[in-house]
Amino acid sequence: MLKPLPVPTRPWDSISLDFIEQLPDSNGHTSILIIIDHVSKQAIFIPLPKKITSKTLAQLFVIHVFSKHGVLNHVTSNHRSEFISYHPKADGQTEQANQTLKQYLRMYCTYQQDNWDVLLPLAEFAYNNAPNTSTGISPFFTNKEYHPNITVHPEYHLASQKARNYVSNLNDIHQFLHNEIKAAQEAYKTMADNR
């Protein structure tokens, strides 16, 4: 029987986590830890090495969650673990983020699939700046009450043409990602609604 998750009282009070595992090696990383806040729906995508200890995972929590959002009251996962609550299929938010991230990585990874770890920060930014299907509000806006500026002006303080081209391309990528993530979320919602 499905047991509903507790209703959190504030952002970053309750999170879910999941792992995308057995990925091709990308700079020593072979999996991704995905963390989703239950209120804001903000995602954190963390590349992980093949072997990870509980101590290393705890250190990553301090770096990526505690230092930015404070102490959590509840952590759930659909992976069995000795230090978090186990809720199989209790949380579709993390699965939706997984599917969106996988779609993004399929589009942007090199043919060798050896650069996915360096794409995670842009994927995380795009995911958190797109409206969430369940709230209609972007996770960034829910947490900060504003949307981060995504327009980079290459004419300012960039001496080399290569740097200006990179920044210009980045603007195009941000807009494309925003549109793609929105489409992926809508497709996932349609699929879930038809189950």
PyMOL CGO cylinders between C-alpha atoms (Angstrom):
from pymol import cmd
from pymol.cgo import CYLINDER

trace = [
    CYLINDER, 0.00, 0.00, 0.00, 1.31, 3.44, -0.93, 0.3, 1, 1, 1, 1, 1, 1,
    CYLINDER, 1.31, 3.44, -0.93, 2.11, 5.59, 2.07, 0.3, 1, 1, 1, 1, 1, 1,
    CYLINDER, 2.11, 5.59, 2.07, 1.98, 9.32, 1.28, 0.3, 1, 1, 1, 1, 1, 1,
    CYLINDER, 1.98, 9.32, 1.28, 5.01, 11.40, 2.15, 0.3, 1, 1, 1, 1, 1, 1,
    CYLINDER, 5.01, 11.40, 2.15, 4.63, 13.93, 4.98, 0.3, 1, 1, 1, 1, 1, 1,
    CYLINDER, 4.63, 13.93, 4.98, 3.56, 17.39, 3.84, 0.3, 1, 1, 1, 1, 1, 1,
    CYLINDER, 3.56, 17.39, 3.84, 6.52, 19.75, 4.37, 0.3, 1, 1, 1, 1, 1, 1,
    CYLINDER, 6.52, 19.75, 4.37, 5.99, 23.10, 6.05, 0.3, 1, 1, 1, 1, 1, 1,
    CYLINDER, 5.99, 23.10, 6.05, 8.68, 25.08, 4.20, 0.3, 1, 1, 1, 1, 1, 1,
    CYLINDER, 8.68, 25.08, 4.20, 11.19, 24.77, 1.35, 0.3, 1, 1, 1, 1, 1, 1,
    CYLINDER, 11.19, 24.77, 1.35, 14.11, 22.45, 2.06, 0.3, 1, 1, 1, 1, 1, 1,
    CYLINDER, 14.11, 22.45, 2.06, 12.32, 20.86, 5.01, 0.3, 1, 1, 1, 1, 1, 1,
    CYLINDER, 12.32, 20.86, 5.01, 11.80, 17.60, 3.12, 0.3, 1, 1, 1, 1, 1, 1,
    CYLINDER, 11.80, 17.60, 3.12, 13.65, 16.21, 0.10, 0.3, 1, 1, 1, 1, 1, 1,
    CYLINDER, 13.65, 16.21, 0.10, 13.81, 13.13, -2.08, 0.3, 1, 1, 1, 1, 1, 1,
    CYLINDER, 13.81, 13.13, -2.08, 16.93, 11.70, -3.56, 0.3, 1, 1, 1, 1, 1, 1,
    CYLINDER, 16.93, 11.70, -3.56, 17.65, 9.20, -6.27, 0.3, 1, 1, 1, 1, 1, 1,
    CYLINDER, 17.65, 9.20, -6.27, 20.58, 7.96, -8.28, 0.3, 1, 1, 1, 1, 1, 1,
    CYLINDER, 20.58, 7.96, -8.28, 21.09, 7.55, -12.00, 0.3, 1, 1, 1, 1, 1, 1,
    CYLINDER, 21.09, 7.55, -12.00, 23.69, 4.81, -12.11, 0.3, 1, 1, 1, 1, 1, 1,
    CYLINDER, 23.69, 4.81, -12.11, 25.92, 2.86, -14.47, 0.3, 1, 1, 1, 1, 1, 1,
    CYLINDER, 25.92, 2.86, -14.47, 26.61, 5.80, -16.77, 0.3, 1, 1, 1, 1, 1, 1,
    CYLINDER, 26.61, 5.80, -16.77, 29.65, 5.86, -19.07, 0.3, 1, 1, 1, 1, 1, 1,
    CYLINDER, 29.65, 5.86, -19.07, 32.72, 7.21, -17.29, 0.3, 1, 1, 1, 1, 1, 1,
    CYLINDER, 32.72, 7.21, -17.29, 32.90, 10.99, -17.46, 0.3, 1, 1, 1, 1, 1, 1,
    CYLINDER, 32.90, 10.99, -17.46, 36.01, 12.40, -15.80, 0.3, 1, 1, 1, 1, 1, 1,
    CYLINDER, 36.01, 12.40, -15.80, 35.89, 9.67, -13.14, 0.3, 1, 1, 1, 1, 1, 1,
    CYLINDER, 35.89, 9.67, -13.14, 32.13, 9.93, -12.55, 0.3, 1, 1, 1, 1, 1, 1,
    CYLINDER, 32.13, 9.93, -12.55, 29.72, 7.08, -13.30, 0.3, 1, 1, 1, 1, 1, 1,
    CYLINDER, 29.72, 7.08, -13.30, 26.49, 8.12, -11.56, 0.3, 1, 1, 1, 1, 1, 1,
    CYLINDER, 26.49, 8.12, -11.56, 24.42, 11.16, -10.61, 0.3, 1, 1, 1, 1, 1, 1,
    CYLINDER, 24.42, 11.16, -10.61, 22.81, 11.95, -7.28, 0.3, 1, 1, 1, 1, 1, 1,
    CYLINDER, 22.81, 11.95, -7.28, 19.55, 13.83, -7.81, 0.3, 1, 1, 1, 1, 1, 1,
    CYLINDER, 19.55, 13.83, -7.81, 18.08, 15.78, -4.90, 0.3, 1, 1, 1, 1, 1, 1,
    CYLINDER, 18.08, 15.78, -4.90, 14.60, 17.35, -5.15, 0.3, 1, 1, 1, 1, 1, 1,
    CYLINDER, 14.60, 17.35, -5.15, 13.04, 19.71, -2.60, 0.3, 1, 1, 1, 1, 1, 1,
    CYLINDER, 13.04, 19.71, -2.60, 9.39, 18.77, -2.02, 0.3, 1, 1, 1, 1, 1, 1,
    CYLINDER, 9.39, 18.77, -2.02, 8.08, 22.35, -1.78, 0.3, 1, 1, 1, 1, 1, 1,
    CYLINDER, 8.08, 22.35, -1.78, 10.00, 24.38, -4.36, 0.3, 1, 1, 1, 1, 1, 1,
    CYLINDER, 10.00, 24.38, -4.36, 10.78, 21.39, -6.61, 0.3, 1, 1, 1, 1, 1, 1,
    CYLINDER, 10.78, 21.39, -6.61, 14.35, 22.70, -6.90, 0.3, 1, 1, 1, 1, 1, 1,
    CYLINDER, 14.35, 22.70, -6.90, 16.81, 20.08, -8.13, 0.3, 1, 1, 1, 1, 1, 1,
    CYLINDER, 16.81, 20.08, -8.13, 20.46, 19.50, -7.37, 0.3, 1, 1, 1, 1, 1, 1,
    CYLINDER, 20.46, 19.50, -7.37, 22.43, 17.26, -9.75, 0.3, 1, 1, 1, 1, 1, 1,
    CYLINDER, 22.43, 17.26, -9.75, 25.70, 15.92, -8.32, 0.3, 1, 1, 1, 1, 1, 1,
    CYLINDER, 25.70, 15.92, -8.32, 28.15, 13.74, -10.30, 0.3, 1, 1, 1, 1, 1, 1,
    CYLINDER, 28.15, 13.74, -10.30, 29.45, 10.77, -8.30, 0.3, 1, 1, 1, 1, 1, 1,
    CYLINDER, 29.45, 10.77, -8.30, 32.39, 8.40, -8.67, 0.3, 1, 1, 1, 1, 1, 1,
    CYLINDER, 32.39, 8.40, -8.67, 31.75, 4.67, -9.10, 0.3, 1, 1, 1, 1, 1, 1,
    CYLINDER, 31.75, 4.67, -9.10, 32.44, 3.90, -5.44, 0.3, 1, 1, 1, 1, 1, 1,
    CYLINDER, 32.44, 3.90, -5.44, 30.94, 6.23, -2.86, 0.3, 1, 1, 1, 1, 1, 1,
    CYLINDER, 30.94, 6.23, -2.86, 30.91, 5.83, 0.90, 0.3, 1, 1, 1, 1, 1, 1,
    CYLINDER, 30.91, 5.83, 0.90, 28.32, 7.03, 3.39, 0.3, 1, 1, 1, 1, 1, 1,
    CYLINDER, 28.32, 7.03, 3.39, 30.90, 9.52, 4.65, 0.3, 1, 1, 1, 1, 1, 1,
    CYLINDER, 30.90, 9.52, 4.65, 31.43, 10.98, 1.17, 0.3, 1, 1, 1, 1, 1, 1,
    CYLINDER, 31.43, 10.98, 1.17, 27.67, 11.18, 0.62, 0.3, 1, 1, 1, 1, 1, 1,
    CYLINDER, 27.67, 11.18, 0.62, 27.30, 13.01, 3.95, 0.3, 1, 1, 1, 1, 1, 1,
    CYLINDER, 27.30, 13.01, 3.95, 30.05, 15.45, 2.91, 0.3, 1, 1, 1, 1, 1, 1,
    CYLINDER, 30.05, 15.45, 2.91, 28.22, 16.10, -0.36, 0.3, 1, 1, 1, 1, 1, 1,
    CYLINDER, 28.22, 16.10, -0.36, 25.05, 16.86, 1.60, 0.3, 1, 1, 1, 1, 1, 1,
    CYLINDER, 25.05, 16.86, 1.60, 26.94, 19.43, 3.68, 0.3, 1, 1, 1, 1, 1, 1,
    CYLINDER, 26.94, 19.43, 3.68, 28.39, 21.05, 0.55, 0.3, 1, 1, 1, 1, 1, 1,
    CYLINDER, 28.39, 21.05, 0.55, 25.27, 21.04, -1.66, 0.3, 1, 1, 1, 1, 1, 1,
    CYLINDER, 25.27, 21.04, -1.66, 22.30, 21.06, 0.74, 0.3, 1, 1, 1, 1, 1, 1,
    CYLINDER, 22.30, 21.06, 0.74, 23.03, 21.95, 4.38, 0.3, 1, 1, 1, 1, 1, 1,
    CYLINDER, 23.03, 21.95, 4.38, 25.37, 24.87, 3.62, 0.3, 1, 1, 1, 1, 1, 1,
    CYLINDER, 25.37, 24.87, 3.62, 22.72, 26.48, 1.41, 0.3, 1, 1, 1, 1, 1, 1,
    CYLINDER, 22.72, 26.48, 1.41, 19.39, 25.43, 2.92, 0.3, 1, 1, 1, 1, 1, 1,
    CYLINDER, 19.39, 25.43, 2.92, 19.94, 24.34, 6.55, 0.3, 1, 1, 1, 1, 1, 1,
    CYLINDER, 19.94, 24.34, 6.55, 19.00, 21.17, 8.37, 0.3, 1, 1, 1, 1, 1, 1,
    CYLINDER, 19.00, 21.17, 8.37, 16.38, 18.92, 6.79, 0.3, 1, 1, 1, 1, 1, 1,
    CYLINDER, 16.38, 18.92, 6.79, 13.57, 17.21, 8.67, 0.3, 1, 1, 1, 1, 1, 1,
    CYLINDER, 13.57, 17.21, 8.67, 12.90, 14.44, 6.19, 0.3, 1, 1, 1, 1, 1, 1,
    CYLINDER, 12.90, 14.44, 6.19, 14.82, 12.64, 3.44, 0.3, 1, 1, 1, 1, 1, 1,
    CYLINDER, 14.82, 12.64, 3.44, 13.26, 9.92, 1.31, 0.3, 1, 1, 1, 1, 1, 1,
    CYLINDER, 13.26, 9.92, 1.31, 14.54, 7.66, -1.41, 0.3, 1, 1, 1, 1, 1, 1,
    CYLINDER, 14.54, 7.66, -1.41, 13.40, 4.71, -3.47, 0.3, 1, 1, 1, 1, 1, 1,
    CYLINDER, 13.40, 4.71, -3.47, 16.84, 3.16, -2.88, 0.3, 1, 1, 1, 1, 1, 1,
    CYLINDER, 16.84, 3.16, -2.88, 17.32, 1.19, 0.31, 0.3, 1, 1, 1, 1, 1, 1,
    CYLINDER, 17.32, 1.19, 0.31, 19.73, 2.86, 2.69, 0.3, 1, 1, 1, 1, 1, 1,
    CYLINDER, 19.73, 2.86, 2.69, 20.56, 2.70, 6.36, 0.3, 1, 1, 1, 1, 1, 1,
    CYLINDER, 20.56, 2.70, 6.36, 20.41, 6.45, 6.88, 0.3, 1, 1, 1, 1, 1, 1,
    CYLINDER, 20.41, 6.45, 6.88, 17.27, 7.62, 5.03, 0.3, 1, 1, 1, 1, 1, 1,
    CYLINDER, 17.27, 7.62, 5.03, 13.61, 6.61, 4.84, 0.3, 1, 1, 1, 1, 1, 1,
    CYLINDER, 13.61, 6.61, 4.84, 12.76, 4.12, 2.12, 0.3, 1, 1, 1, 1, 1, 1,
    CYLINDER, 12.76, 4.12, 2.12, 9.60, 4.90, 0.16, 0.3, 1, 1, 1, 1, 1, 1,
    CYLINDER, 9.60, 4.90, 0.16, 9.33, 2.82, -3.00, 0.3, 1, 1, 1, 1, 1, 1,
    CYLINDER, 9.33, 2.82, -3.00, 7.39, 4.71, -5.66, 0.3, 1, 1, 1, 1, 1, 1,
    CYLINDER, 7.39, 4.71, -5.66, 6.18, 7.25, -3.09, 0.3, 1, 1, 1, 1, 1, 1,
    CYLINDER, 6.18, 7.25, -3.09, 7.59, 10.21, -4.93, 0.3, 1, 1, 1, 1, 1, 1,
    CYLINDER, 7.59, 10.21, -4.93, 7.21, 10.88, -8.64, 0.3, 1, 1, 1, 1, 1, 1,
    CYLINDER, 7.21, 10.88, -8.64, 9.02, 14.24, -8.41, 0.3, 1, 1, 1, 1, 1, 1,
    CYLINDER, 9.02, 14.24, -8.41, 12.44, 12.64, -8.44, 0.3, 1, 1, 1, 1, 1, 1,
    CYLINDER, 12.44, 12.64, -8.44, 11.51, 10.28, -11.28, 0.3, 1, 1, 1, 1, 1, 1,
    CYLINDER, 11.51, 10.28, -11.28, 10.30, 13.25, -13.34, 0.3, 1, 1, 1, 1, 1, 1,
    CYLINDER, 10.30, 13.25, -13.34, 13.60, 15.05, -12.74, 0.3, 1, 1, 1, 1, 1, 1,
    CYLINDER, 13.60, 15.05, -12.74, 15.48, 11.86, -13.70, 0.3, 1, 1, 1, 1, 1, 1,
    CYLINDER, 15.48, 11.86, -13.70, 13.63, 11.61, -17.02, 0.3, 1, 1, 1, 1, 1, 1,
    CYLINDER, 13.63, 11.61, -17.02, 14.12, 15.30, -17.81, 0.3, 1, 1, 1, 1, 1, 1,
    CYLINDER, 14.12, 15.30, -17.81, 17.84, 15.11, -17.00, 0.3, 1, 1, 1, 1, 1, 1,
    CYLINDER, 17.84, 15.11, -17.00, 18.30, 11.94, -19.08, 0.3, 1, 1, 1, 1, 1, 1,
    CYLINDER, 18.30, 11.94, -19.08, 16.63, 13.61, -22.06, 0.3, 1, 1, 1, 1, 1, 1,
    CYLINDER, 16.63, 13.61, -22.06, 18.89, 16.64, -21.68, 0.3, 1, 1, 1, 1, 1, 1,
    CYLINDER, 18.89, 16.64, -21.68, 22.03, 14.51, -21.46, 0.3, 1, 1, 1, 1, 1, 1,
    CYLINDER, 22.03, 14.51, -21.46, 21.03, 12.46, -24.52, 0.3, 1, 1, 1, 1, 1, 1,
    CYLINDER, 21.03, 12.46, -24.52, 20.79, 15.68, -26.53, 0.3, 1, 1, 1, 1, 1, 1,
    CYLINDER, 20.79, 15.68, -26.53, 24.05, 17.28, -25.42, 0.3, 1, 1, 1, 1, 1, 1,
    CYLINDER, 24.05, 17.28, -25.42, 26.55, 14.54, -24.60, 0.3, 1, 1, 1, 1, 1, 1,
    CYLINDER, 26.55, 14.54, -24.60, 29.32, 13.85, -27.04, 0.3, 1, 1, 1, 1, 1, 1,
    CYLINDER, 29.32, 13.85, -27.04, 29.15, 10.70, -29.14, 0.3, 1, 1, 1, 1, 1, 1,
    CYLINDER, 29.15, 10.70, -29.14, 31.52, 9.03, -26.65, 0.3, 1, 1, 1, 1, 1, 1,
    CYLINDER, 31.52, 9.03, -26.65, 29.23, 10.12, -23.76, 0.3, 1, 1, 1, 1, 1, 1,
    CYLINDER, 29.23, 10.12, -23.76, 32.27, 11.18, -21.78, 0.3, 1, 1, 1, 1, 1, 1,
    CYLINDER, 32.27, 11.18, -21.78, 31.28, 14.77, -20.97, 0.3, 1, 1, 1, 1, 1, 1,
    CYLINDER, 31.28, 14.77, -20.97, 27.95, 14.44, -19.13, 0.3, 1, 1, 1, 1, 1, 1,
    CYLINDER, 27.95, 14.44, -19.13, 29.40, 15.50, -15.77, 0.3, 1, 1, 1, 1, 1, 1,
    CYLINDER, 29.40, 15.50, -15.77, 30.41, 18.94, -17.08, 0.3, 1, 1, 1, 1, 1, 1,
    CYLINDER, 30.41, 18.94, -17.08, 26.88, 19.43, -18.47, 0.3, 1, 1, 1, 1, 1, 1,
    CYLINDER, 26.88, 19.43, -18.47, 25.20, 18.95, -15.07, 0.3, 1, 1, 1, 1, 1, 1,
    CYLINDER, 25.20, 18.95, -15.07, 25.51, 22.57, -13.84, 0.3, 1, 1, 1, 1, 1, 1,
    CYLINDER, 25.51, 22.57, -13.84, 23.81, 23.91, -16.98, 0.3, 1, 1, 1, 1, 1, 1,
    CYLINDER, 23.81, 23.91, -16.98, 21.16, 21.18, -16.83, 0.3, 1, 1, 1, 1, 1, 1,
    CYLINDER, 21.16, 21.18, -16.83, 20.49, 22.02, -13.17, 0.3, 1, 1, 1, 1, 1, 1,
    CYLINDER, 20.49, 22.02, -13.17, 20.23, 25.73, -13.95, 0.3, 1, 1, 1, 1, 1, 1,
    CYLINDER, 20.23, 25.73, -13.95, 17.85, 25.15, -16.85, 0.3, 1, 1, 1, 1, 1, 1,
    CYLINDER, 17.85, 25.15, -16.85, 15.71, 22.71, -14.84, 0.3, 1, 1, 1, 1, 1, 1,
    CYLINDER, 15.71, 22.71, -14.84, 15.40, 25.11, -11.90, 0.3, 1, 1, 1, 1, 1, 1,
    CYLINDER, 15.40, 25.11, -11.90, 14.63, 28.11, -14.13, 0.3, 1, 1, 1, 1, 1, 1,
    CYLINDER, 14.63, 28.11, -14.13, 11.77, 26.35, -16.00, 0.3, 1, 1, 1, 1, 1, 1,
    CYLINDER, 11.77, 26.35, -16.00, 8.20, 26.33, -14.63, 0.3, 1, 1, 1, 1, 1, 1,
    CYLINDER, 8.20, 26.33, -14.63, 7.46, 23.11, -12.77, 0.3, 1, 1, 1, 1, 1, 1,
    CYLINDER, 7.46, 23.11, -12.77, 4.48, 21.15, -14.11, 0.3, 1, 1, 1, 1, 1, 1,
    CYLINDER, 4.48, 21.15, -14.11, 2.88, 20.67, -10.69, 0.3, 1, 1, 1, 1, 1, 1,
    CYLINDER, 2.88, 20.67, -10.69, 3.32, 24.24, -9.39, 0.3, 1, 1, 1, 1, 1, 1,
    CYLINDER, 3.32, 24.24, -9.39, 3.46, 26.29, -12.60, 0.3, 1, 1, 1, 1, 1, 1,
    CYLINDER, 3.46, 26.29, -12.60, 6.31, 28.26, -10.99, 0.3, 1, 1, 1, 1, 1, 1,
    CYLINDER, 6.31, 28.26, -10.99, 10.02, 27.77, -11.49, 0.3, 1, 1, 1, 1, 1, 1,
    CYLINDER, 10.02, 27.77, -11.49, 11.98, 26.35, -8.54, 0.3, 1, 1, 1, 1, 1, 1,
    CYLINDER, 11.98, 26.35, -8.54, 14.26, 29.41, -8.63, 0.3, 1, 1, 1, 1, 1, 1,
    CYLINDER, 14.26, 29.41, -8.63, 11.28, 31.74, -8.24, 0.3, 1, 1, 1, 1, 1, 1,
    CYLINDER, 11.28, 31.74, -8.24, 9.82, 29.62, -5.45, 0.3, 1, 1, 1, 1, 1, 1,
    CYLINDER, 9.82, 29.62, -5.45, 13.09, 29.78, -3.50, 0.3, 1, 1, 1, 1, 1, 1,
    CYLINDER, 13.09, 29.78, -3.50, 14.34, 33.27, -4.33, 0.3, 1, 1, 1, 1, 1, 1,
    CYLINDER, 14.34, 33.27, -4.33, 11.24, 35.14, -5.56, 0.3, 1, 1, 1, 1, 1, 1,
    CYLINDER, 11.24, 35.14, -5.56, 13.04, 36.07, -8.77, 0.3, 1, 1, 1, 1, 1, 1,
    CYLINDER, 13.04, 36.07, -8.77, 14.42, 34.40, -11.88, 0.3, 1, 1, 1, 1, 1, 1,
    CYLINDER, 14.42, 34.40, -11.88, 18.19, 34.56, -12.35, 0.3, 1, 1, 1, 1, 1, 1,
    CYLINDER, 18.19, 34.56, -12.35, 19.41, 36.57, -15.31, 0.3, 1, 1, 1, 1, 1, 1,
    CYLINDER, 19.41, 36.57, -15.31, 20.28, 34.20, -18.15, 0.3, 1, 1, 1, 1, 1, 1,
    CYLINDER, 20.28, 34.20, -18.15, 21.39, 36.81, -20.66, 0.3, 1, 1, 1, 1, 1, 1,
    CYLINDER, 21.39, 36.81, -20.66, 25.15, 37.16, -20.80, 0.3, 1, 1, 1, 1, 1, 1,
    CYLINDER, 25.15, 37.16, -20.80, 26.50, 40.20, -22.62, 0.3, 1, 1, 1, 1, 1, 1,
    CYLINDER, 26.50, 40.20, -22.62, 29.66, 39.12, -24.44, 0.3, 1, 1, 1, 1, 1, 1,
    CYLINDER, 29.66, 39.12, -24.44, 30.64, 42.66, -25.31, 0.3, 1, 1, 1, 1, 1, 1,
    CYLINDER, 30.64, 42.66, -25.31, 31.43, 43.43, -21.66, 0.3, 1, 1, 1, 1, 1, 1,
    CYLINDER, 31.43, 43.43, -21.66, 34.96, 42.77, -20.44, 0.3, 1, 1, 1, 1, 1, 1,
    CYLINDER, 34.96, 42.77, -20.44, 35.70, 39.81, -22.68, 0.3, 1, 1, 1, 1, 1, 1,
    CYLINDER, 35.70, 39.81, -22.68, 38.89, 40.39, -24.59, 0.3, 1, 1, 1, 1, 1, 1,
    CYLINDER, 38.89, 40.39, -24.59, 39.04, 37.31, -26.78, 0.3, 1, 1, 1, 1, 1, 1,
    CYLINDER, 39.04, 37.31, -26.78, 36.73, 36.46, -29.65, 0.3, 1, 1, 1, 1, 1, 1,
    CYLINDER, 36.73, 36.46, -29.65, 36.68, 32.86, -28.42, 0.3, 1, 1, 1, 1, 1, 1,
    CYLINDER, 36.68, 32.86, -28.42, 35.25, 33.99, -25.05, 0.3, 1, 1, 1, 1, 1, 1,
    CYLINDER, 35.25, 33.99, -25.05, 32.63, 36.18, -26.74, 0.3, 1, 1, 1, 1, 1, 1,
    CYLINDER, 32.63, 36.18, -26.74, 31.59, 33.28, -28.99, 0.3, 1, 1, 1, 1, 1, 1,
    CYLINDER, 31.59, 33.28, -28.99, 31.33, 30.95, -25.98, 0.3, 1, 1, 1, 1, 1, 1,
    CYLINDER, 31.33, 30.95, -25.98, 29.10, 33.39, -24.09, 0.3, 1, 1, 1, 1, 1, 1,
    CYLINDER, 29.10, 33.39, -24.09, 26.93, 34.02, -27.13, 0.3, 1, 1, 1, 1, 1, 1,
    CYLINDER, 26.93, 34.02, -27.13, 26.50, 30.27, -27.61, 0.3, 1, 1, 1, 1, 1, 1,
    CYLINDER, 26.50, 30.27, -27.61, 25.67, 29.94, -23.91, 0.3, 1, 1, 1, 1, 1, 1,
    CYLINDER, 25.67, 29.94, -23.91, 22.74, 32.36, -24.32, 0.3, 1, 1, 1, 1, 1, 1,
    CYLINDER, 22.74, 32.36, -24.32, 21.38, 30.25, -27.17, 0.3, 1, 1, 1, 1, 1, 1,
    CYLINDER, 21.38, 30.25, -27.17, 21.81, 27.07, -25.14, 0.3, 1, 1, 1, 1, 1, 1,
    CYLINDER, 21.81, 27.07, -25.14, 19.99, 28.55, -22.12, 0.3, 1, 1, 1, 1, 1, 1,
    CYLINDER, 19.99, 28.55, -22.12, 16.98, 29.49, -24.22, 0.3, 1, 1, 1, 1, 1, 1,
    CYLINDER, 16.98, 29.49, -24.22, 16.93, 26.14, -26.00, 0.3, 1, 1, 1, 1, 1, 1,
    CYLINDER, 16.93, 26.14, -26.00, 17.23, 24.25, -22.70, 0.3, 1, 1, 1, 1, 1, 1,
    CYLINDER, 17.23, 24.25, -22.70, 14.41, 26.23, -21.18, 0.3, 1, 1, 1, 1, 1, 1,
    CYLINDER, 14.41, 26.23, -21.18, 12.14, 25.25, -24.08, 0.3, 1, 1, 1, 1, 1, 1,
    CYLINDER, 12.14, 25.25, -24.08, 13.27, 21.60, -24.10, 0.3, 1, 1, 1, 1, 1, 1,
    CYLINDER, 13.27, 21.60, -24.10, 12.81, 21.12, -20.36, 0.3, 1, 1, 1, 1, 1, 1,
    CYLINDER, 12.81, 21.12, -20.36, 9.35, 22.65, -20.52, 0.3, 1, 1, 1, 1, 1, 1,
    CYLINDER, 9.35, 22.65, -20.52, 8.46, 20.26, -23.37, 0.3, 1, 1, 1, 1, 1, 1,
    CYLINDER, 8.46, 20.26, -23.37, 9.91, 17.27, -21.48, 0.3, 1, 1, 1, 1, 1, 1,
    CYLINDER, 9.91, 17.27, -21.48, 7.91, 18.13, -18.37, 0.3, 1, 1, 1, 1, 1, 1,
    CYLINDER, 7.91, 18.13, -18.37, 4.72, 18.43, -20.39, 0.3, 1, 1, 1, 1, 1, 1,
    CYLINDER, 4.72, 18.43, -20.39, 5.40, 15.09, -22.10, 0.3, 1, 1, 1, 1, 1, 1,
    CYLINDER, 5.40, 15.09, -22.10, 6.08, 13.42, -18.74, 0.3, 1, 1, 1, 1, 1, 1,
    CYLINDER, 6.08, 13.42, -18.74, 2.88, 14.89, -17.28, 0.3, 1, 1, 1, 1, 1, 1,
    CYLINDER, 2.88, 14.89, -17.28, 0.84, 13.64, -20.26, 0.3, 1, 1, 1, 1, 1, 1,
    CYLINDER, 0.84, 13.64, -20.26, 2.38, 10.17, -19.93, 0.3, 1, 1, 1, 1, 1, 1,
    CYLINDER, 2.38, 10.17, -19.93, 1.74, 10.07, -16.17, 0.3, 1, 1, 1, 1, 1, 1,
    CYLINDER, 1.74, 10.07, -16.17, -1.85, 11.32, -16.59, 0.3, 1, 1, 1, 1, 1, 1,
    CYLINDER, -1.85, 11.32, -16.59, -2.55, 8.53, -19.12, 0.3, 1, 1, 1, 1, 1, 1,
    CYLINDER, -2.55, 8.53, -19.12, -1.40, 5.73, -16.79, 0.3, 1, 1, 1, 1, 1, 1,
]
cmd.load_cgo(trace, "trace")
